[in-house]
Amino acid sequence: MPSSARCRSHVAPFAIALLALVLSACGGGGKASPSGTARPAAETDISGTYVVVQDSDGTKPKAGATVTLVLDKGTLSVHAVAGGEELTDTGTYTIRDGRMTIEFTEQELSATDQPYSFDGETLEIPLKMFGEGAGSSTWKRTDGQAAAKATPSAAAAATLKSDWGRWDLKKDAGAAATKNFVEAVNDKGKTWTQAVQETAAFAKSLPDVADATVSPNGLNITIRYKDGTGDYVVTERMDLAPAESAAIDASPSERLVSAQPVGAGLPQQVAPLTTAGGCGALPGSPAASPRAPEPGREGLNPAGGFGVSLYSAQSQPKPINSADTPPKRALLVAPAYELAHPLRGHGKVELYDSFKSAVGPSIECMQSDLTGAGYTVDTILGQVESGKAVHTGDQAIDELAKFLTTNKYGVFYVMSHGTNIDHWYSLQSQSWMYMGLLDISRPELKQAVNGRKISPAVNADIVKALVTMTGLTWDGSGDAPFVVGAEFNGSAVVWITPAFFQMMRDQKAVSFDKTMVFLNTCSSAAGSSLKDAFKARAFFGWAIPMYGAFVGRTAETILDATTDKGRSAQGAWWMWRRHEAWQIEQEGKARDDNQKPEQLEASGVGGEEYTPITSQSVILIYRLRHGPSSASSDIAKSLLVVKSCSELFWSVGKKTGLASPACHQLEFGNQLPTNDEVDDAIFEVGGPVTKPFGRWTLAD
C-alpha cells in the first residue's frame, strides 16, 4: 500500500530511505505500548532478534515491509526490507539500572540513559525509527527465546484468587464442579484433561445430578439434573502457548510456484510463527528476500515470468465487478481484549493479563487495514476505565445488540474464547463464544438475582434479564441465547450462543448476507451451529481449540490480503494457506494441531465450503491481476488473453510452445490448464463465472 507523506525535518540518509517503509506518519494511531506488565529490569539480557511493530506516534511499516533488529551483548544491527530495497545499519547499546543507552551509527540516532521496557517478548526502546523528536518504538521478539528470557512473563501469570461465596454450591452442580476442577489442577497437580475426567465423576456423585458427560475434545462437561434441567462446566479456553490438541486429518501441503528453481539452497532458519512481530501480512515482494522462493501476496514468488514483466505489490488492478461489495462498516468484538481474566496457562489455572498481552495489537492492526480501505470501524473491546471493567460481559452483549440492530456490517469479527459442547437436553453440539464476566450489581441483573445465591434457577432469571436488555423475546423454550456459568475464580461468566444470532435475524431483521464473519474463537466451526445461525456471505471459524498468537496473526493476514483490489475472501484465505504451507516446509517439522492452518474452516453462501485454488489457477490469477505489468494491469484485457489461450489451445488439448509463447508462460509444469482451473481464476477476479459459495470482497 502506498505510504502517506511524512511530516518531519532533516534526517540522516538511512532514515530518509527508511521512510518508504512507513504506512502512516503525521499523527493517527495512539501509542501501542508493550503489555501492561512490561517493566525494565536492571542488567536484563535483551539479546535476541526483534521486528518493529510501530513508533509511539502510531507510525507502522506498510504491508510486506519489515525492519529487523538484532541485539547481541552490546552490539546491534538493523535490516530493513521493503519491495526490492534493503537497508542495513549497525550500532551499540548498554543496559544499566533499568535504563538504556543506544546508538544507530548510519541513522545518527541515539538516546542516552533513558527508560526502556522489556517483558521477554515485547521490547520498547527510547527511540523512534520513523521520525525525529521524543518518543519510542515497540518491537516484538522473533527468535523463539521469549519464554526463557521473560522478566516477568509476557502473559503475566498471577495466582488465582477465588471467591465462591456468591454460589449455592449445594444446588449448582456446574459451579461446584468448576470449583472442583480448579482445585484438581492447581492443588492436586492434575493435567487439564485428567481434571475434567475427575470433575465429571465428582459431578455424577452430587445428589441432584442424573448424569455428567465429557465432550469429545475432553475439555467440557454437560450435566443433566434429575429434574430434567441441565448445566455445564466449560474449561475450554484459547491456548497461550503452543500445545497439542485434538487432531483432525491434515490436508496435503500446497505446491509452491516460483520462476526461480526450488533447490537445496533454501534456508532452514525462519522466524517462528509464535513470535513473529508487527501486523500479520503476506509479503509483497518476497523475491527481494533471501528466503526465496517464498510465496507472496499472489500465492507465488513473482521473480519474473508468468506473463508479468514488472510486478509491484503496491499497484492495484481496477476491479471489473463490484456487485458483491458489502457495506463499508466493520464491527470488531473482543470482550476480554485488555482485561485480566482467569484462563488456561502452562498447566495451571491462573490469572492472565489479557488477549492483547498474549497476541499483540491484533485489533489495532485490523482497524488500520479497515480504515485504510474506507471502512467505518465500531469496536467492543473489554478494558478498564476509571478502575472498572467496561465493554465486557453484560455491557458487551448490550452493545452488540445495539450495534447489530442499528448498522449494517460488511465485516463482523470476534476475538475471544470459544467452546463446543453438547446441549444438555438435545445432545446436539453447539459452539459458544465467551463474552466476559457479568456485573451482578447492574440494576437489571441485581433485580434478577434478588439477593439469592446463584443457582440454576437464578441463572435462568439472569438469562431472561439479558434477553430483555437486548430487546429480544424468549419464552424459555428452545435454545437460550446466553449461558451463565461459573468462571474459574467464582465470578459469573456469560457465553453467547448461536440462538442469539438466529434471534437477531428472526426478530430484528439483522442480516449477514453481505458480511464476512470471522469468529476467531476456539471451536467456532466445530460443527455448523454458528455458521448456520449467521448465514453469512463469507464465514471463517476454527475446528478445535487454538493457540492465540497463531490465530491472531491469521486473521490479521487474511484481512490484510482482502484489502487488495480484485481479491475475494476465498482468494485471501488460499493465499494465506499457500504461504503457511511454505512456512511449514521451511520449519522442517510438523506443527502441533493448534497451529495447523487446515483447522481454519472457510465457507461462503449457504455454508458452501471454499475450495482450494490449484497452483495453475494461482498463476492465471496473477496474470489476470498484474499483466502485462502491474503498472499497466487491466483485468478486462487480461481476461481476453486468458480466454483466448483456453479456447485456442488448452480446452482442445493443443500444446502451446512456440505456437504461442504468451500462453505457454502461463502454464504450470507439463499439464495444460483445465477448463475448471481457468474458470476458477476468472471467478476470483470477478469475471463472468459463478460458484455456489459466491464471492465476497472488502475493497472492490
RAGI-V47752 format. One record per helix or strand of 3 or more residues. SS is the DSSP state (H for helix, E for strand). FROM is the first residue (numbers start at 0). TO is the last residue. If there is no record, write none. Layout:
# RAGI-V47752
ss:SS from:FROM to:TO
ss:SS from:FROM to:TO
This chain:
# RAGI-V47752
ss:H from:12 to:20
ss:E from:47 to:54
ss:E from:65 to:71
ss:E from:74 to:81
ss:E from:84 to:95
ss:E from:98 to:103
ss:E from:108 to:114
ss:E from:121 to:124
ss:E from:136 to:140
ss:H from:145 to:148
ss:H from:172 to:185
ss:H from:191 to:203
ss:E from:208 to:213
ss:E from:219 to:224
ss:E from:229 to:233
ss:H from:272 to:274
ss:H from:285 to:287
ss:E from:328 to:333
ss:E from:340 to:343
ss:E from:348 to:351
ss:H from:354 to:358
ss:H from:361 to:371
ss:E from:375 to:380
ss:E from:382 to:384
ss:E from:387 to:389
ss:H from:392 to:405
ss:E from:410 to:414
ss:E from:417 to:421
ss:E from:428 to:436
ss:H from:442 to:448
ss:H from:455 to:468
ss:E from:481 to:485
ss:E from:491 to:495
ss:H from:497 to:507
ss:E from:515 to:519
ss:H from:528 to:533
ss:E from:537 to:541
ss:H from:547 to:561
ss:H from:568 to:586
ss:H from:592 to:594
ss:H from:596 to:598
ss:E from:599 to:602
ss:H from:604 to:606
ss:H from:614 to:625
ss:H from:629 to:631
ss:H from:634 to:647
ss:H from:649 to:651
ss:H from:656 to:658
ss:H from:660 to:663
ss:H from:674 to:683
